Amino acid sequence: MRAIVYCLLVETNEGLVLIDTGFGTQDCTHPTLLMRLFTAYIGAPLDIEETAVRQVRRLGYAVGDVQHIVLTHLHLDHTGGLPDFPDAKVHIFKTEHETILHPKGFLERGHVPAHWAHGPKWIIHDRCSELWFGLNAVRVIEQASPEILLVPLPGHTRGHCGVAIATTNGWLFNCGDAASPFHRDADPHQLADSFHPMNAMPAWFVRWMVGSHVPWLRNLIQENKNTVELISSHDIYNFSRHQTMPPAA
């Protein structure tokens, strides 16, 4: 496969907020065996220049400007950059944080404990006080503008969440690994130019991998075409489209 790991950097009145951290610098310089196997499988390079911390600096920011990190879940391809931002507050849903101490099943063992060996400043969320398009959600940073919500989408892991970000044109929704562009039954966009290299896998296996939310995600973007933009964590097609779009005025 050829894949990316989406990381989003959001400018807010509470400082920069990083949504997922991708691979970190120590993954590039001292990758674990699990990391080497994973990146070889998905076709993602361990390029230190593509790490979030290097890209943040190229944008003219300091590492300390990243005040908050919001994680969809704790798999190795989403947490590698945590040590590169040691002072940031790290927001995670409670049931996902529990997978560190008590993993259940194969999918909850895709961790690299070195990613949090530095002792992150965990902010653990467990109370959903809002509704977002019919789903329970929790506001990540109370006074932050734009608004950022954690939206539980369990399945890929028990505490897996999507992250919804309010924009001037509606919502940008990173559904994490609750969907995938690599199988017809997990692809919420079903684009004409999508290539599904995992179609040989049975649908039941793909549902086990990503969870049961794909039909809901498809309805979400079909019914809210002008107000919700959906991305998933490894969506190379969406990423390529944004790379070719002209910069916003």
C-alpha positions in Angstrom: 0.0 0.0 0.0 0.9 3.7 -0.2 -0.4 5.6 2.8 0.0 8.7 4.9 -0.7 9.4 8.5 -2.8 12.6 8.8 -1.8 15.1 11.4 -3.6 18.4 11.7 -2.3 21.6 13.3 -4.9 24.0 14.5 -4.4 27.6 15.5 -6.5 28.5 18.5 -6.8 31.2 21.1 -5.3 28.6 23.5 -2.2 28.0 21.4 -1.5 25.4 18.7 -3.4 22.2 18.9 -2.0 19.1 17.2 -4.4 16.3 16.2 -2.5 13.1 16.3 1.3 13.1 16.1 2.2 10.6 13.5 5.8 9.2 13.5 8.3 11.0 15.7 12.0 11.7 15.5 12.9 8.7 17.6 10.9 6.5 15.3 13.1 7.6 12.5 16.5 7.4 14.3 15.8 4.3 16.5 12.7 2.5 15.1 11.5 -0.6 17.0 11.0 -3.8 15.1 7.2 -3.3 15.2 7.6 0.2 13.7 9.8 -1.1 10.9 7.3 -3.9 10.1 4.4 -1.5 10.2 5.9 1.2 8.0 7.1 -1.4 5.4 3.5 -2.8 5.2 1.7 0.5 4.7 4.3 2.0 2.5 4.9 5.1 4.7 8.5 6.3 4.9 10.3 7.1 8.2 11.5 10.5 7.0 12.6 12.7 9.9 11.8 15.8 7.8 8.1 14.7 7.6 7.8 14.4 11.4 5.3 16.8 13.0 7.9 18.6 15.0 10.0 19.4 11.9 7.0 20.6 10.0 5.9 22.8 12.9 9.3 24.4 13.0 9.3 25.0 9.2 6.0 26.9 9.6 7.8 29.3 11.9 6.6 28.0 15.2 8.5 26.8 18.3 7.9 23.4 19.8 6.5 25.1 22.9 3.8 26.8 20.8 2.0 23.4 20.6 0.1 23.7 23.8 -2.3 20.7 23.3 -2.3 17.3 21.5 -5.5 15.5 20.8 -5.3 11.8 20.1 -7.8 9.7 18.2 -6.2 6.6 19.7 -2.9 5.3 21.0 -1.6 3.1 18.1 2.1 3.5 17.2 1.4 5.6 14.0 -0.5 8.2 16.0 1.6 8.7 19.0 5.2 8.7 17.8 5.6 12.4 18.0 4.5 12.7 21.7 8.2 12.8 23.0 8.9 15.6 20.5 6.3 17.9 22.3 7.0 17.0 26.0 5.3 20.0 27.5 2.0 19.7 25.6 -1.1 18.6 27.4 -2.3 15.3 25.8 -6.0 14.8 25.5 -7.4 11.3 25.3 -10.6 9.5 26.0 -10.6 7.5 29.2 -11.4 4.1 27.7 -8.6 4.6 25.2 -6.1 5.5 28.0 -7.0 2.3 29.7 -5.7 0.3 26.8 -2.1 1.2 27.9 -2.5 -0.8 31.1 -5.0 -3.4 30.1 -5.0 -4.1 26.3 -7.6 -6.4 25.0 -7.2 -8.4 21.8 -4.8 -7.9 19.0 -5.7 -4.4 17.9 -5.1 -2.9 21.3 -1.5 -4.1 21.3 -0.2 -1.9 18.5 1.6 0.3 21.0 5.2 1.5 21.4 5.5 2.3 25.2 8.5 4.5 24.5 6.2 7.0 23.0 4.9 7.9 26.5 8.0 7.0 28.6 8.6 10.7 29.2 5.4 11.0 31.2 3.0 13.1 29.1 0.7 15.6 30.7 -2.4 13.4 30.2 -5.8 15.1 30.2 -8.3 12.2 30.4 -11.9 12.8 29.2 -14.7 10.6 30.2 -17.9 12.7 30.2 -19.7 13.5 27.0 -21.7 16.7 27.5 -22.6 17.5 23.9 -24.2 16.0 20.9 -22.6 16.2 17.5 -24.8 15.1 14.6 -26.6 12.7 17.0 -23.4 11.3 18.5 -22.1 12.0 22.1 -19.1 14.3 22.1 -16.9 16.1 24.6 -15.4 19.6 24.2 -11.7 19.1 24.4 -10.7 22.6 25.6 -13.5 24.6 27.2 -12.6 28.1 26.1 -10.8 27.2 22.8 -11.8 28.8 19.6 -12.3 27.2 17.1 -14.3 24.5 18.9 -12.7 21.0 19.0 -14.7 17.9 20.0 -13.7 14.3 20.7 -16.4 12.1 19.3 -16.2 8.4 20.5 -16.2 5.9 17.6 -15.3 2.7 19.4 -14.4 -0.4 17.4 -10.9 0.0 16.0 -10.0 0.2 19.7 -12.4 0.5 22.6 -11.7 4.2 23.2 -11.1 5.2 19.6 -12.4 8.7 18.8 -12.9 11.0 15.9 -12.0 14.7 16.2 -14.3 17.4 15.0 -13.0 20.9 14.3 -15.3 23.9 13.8 -14.3 26.0 10.7 -15.8 29.1 9.1 -17.4 26.7 6.5 -18.7 24.0 8.8 -16.8 21.1 10.3 -13.6 19.2 9.5 -14.0 15.7 10.9 -11.0 13.4 11.3 -12.6 10.0 11.9 -9.2 8.4 12.6 -9.2 4.8 11.8 -13.0 4.3 11.9 -12.8 4.3 8.1 -10.2 3.4 5.4 -9.7 4.3 1.8 -8.2 0.8 1.1 -11.3 -1.4 1.1 -14.6 -0.8 -0.6 -16.6 -1.7 2.6 -14.5 0.7 4.7 -14.3 3.7 2.3 -16.8 6.4 3.2 -16.1 8.5 0.1 -16.2 5.8 -2.5 -14.4 8.1 -5.0 -14.1 7.1 -8.6 -10.3 7.3 -8.4 -10.0 5.3 -5.2 -7.8 2.2 -5.3 -8.7 -0.5 -2.9 -5.7 -2.7 -2.4 -7.3 -4.6 0.5 -10.4 -5.8 -1.3 -9.2 -9.4 -1.1 -10.0 -9.3 2.6 -13.5 -10.3 3.6 -15.9 -7.6 4.7 -16.3 -9.1 8.2 -12.5 -8.8 8.8 -12.5 -5.1 7.6 -15.5 -4.3 10.0 -13.4 -5.9 12.8 -10.5 -3.7 11.9 -12.3 -0.3 11.6 -15.5 -0.9 13.6 -19.2 -0.5 12.6 -19.3 3.3 11.9 -18.8 3.4 8.1 -22.5 3.5 7.2 -23.0 6.4 9.6 -20.0 8.2 8.2 -21.3 7.8 4.7 -24.7 9.2 5.7 -23.0 12.1 7.5 -21.1 13.3 4.4 -24.0 12.6 2.0 -26.5 14.6 4.1 -24.1 17.4 5.1 -22.1 17.9 1.9 -21.7 21.6 2.5 -21.0 21.6 6.2 -18.9 18.5 7.0 -15.6 17.5 5.4 -14.5 14.0 6.4 -11.0 12.7 6.4 -9.6 9.4 7.8 -6.1 8.9 9.2 -4.6 7.2 6.1 -6.6 8.8 3.3 -3.9 9.4 0.7 -6.6 10.5 -1.9 -8.0 13.3 0.3 -4.5 14.4 1.2 -3.4 14.5 -2.4 -6.5 16.6 -3.3 -5.6 19.2 -0.6 -2.0 19.3 -1.8 -3.2 20.4 -5.2 -5.7 23.0 -3.9 -4.8 26.7 -4.1 -4.1 28.3 -0.7 -7.0 29.9 1.1 -7.3 33.7 0.6 
